Amino acid sequence: MQLDFSFLSGEVIASYVTKGFLFSLQLTLVAMVGGIVLGTLLALMRLSGKPWLAGPAAAYVNTMRSIPLVMVILWFFLLIPLMIGRPMGAEVSALITFTLFEAAYYSEIMRAGIQSVPRGQVFAGYAMGMSYRQTMQLVVLPQAFRNMIPVLLTQTIILFQDTSLVYAIGAYDMLKGFEIAGKNFNRPVETYIVAALIYFVICFSLSMLVKHLQKKIAIIR
């Protein structure tokens, strides 16, 4: 079989792929922001020293990290509508699922970042009369975020790659757009090859940016 990429014109990309790419980008950004916010809360709960906070947070993180993402996507999409009594769209389901799932991974990153800040600075905050919340908000978290920026961005690149898994529930992401184009033009192999190349170019470019940023942060330190 000969490969023929001539059908992949700008019009085809705009008609089939652009919509999916925009959703993949939206899913990545929403899950990143929501995951970091929720993950930070989970990390603070685990580091609070209070069993009634640390226990549930640890259970949530360990459970999510022990289950394949595609299974979480399917469970949420199939079971939640049964629980709430009404259907949930694939895109909405993907946004919620990715946010909740990624929060477990961002939580571990944030926990490591918080623990990387010297304990002396925490004690200094307490000595100045700050509460636990104020010490974390004003002293620890700003430093932790700076330390963890490269790792957070690396996890976001992985998140972008994982957005292709929403095909399991029929959400229209970038890969789905290429798949539909391949079926309509009877060229599935070519479209999957191009899709793989685009994922590679995007992720490799972002990885190089993260590597450059990591060097800059190292110089600042």
DAQUI-V873002 format. One record per helix or strand of 3 or more residues. SS is the DSSP state (hx for helix, st for strand). FROM is the first residue (numbers start at 1). TO is the last residue. Records with the same first field share a line. If there is no record, write none. Layout:
# DAQUI-V873002
SS = FROM-TO / FROM-TO
This chain:
# DAQUI-V873002
hx = 10-47 / 51-65 / 69-84 / 90-116 / 119-127 / 132-169 / 174-184 / 188-220
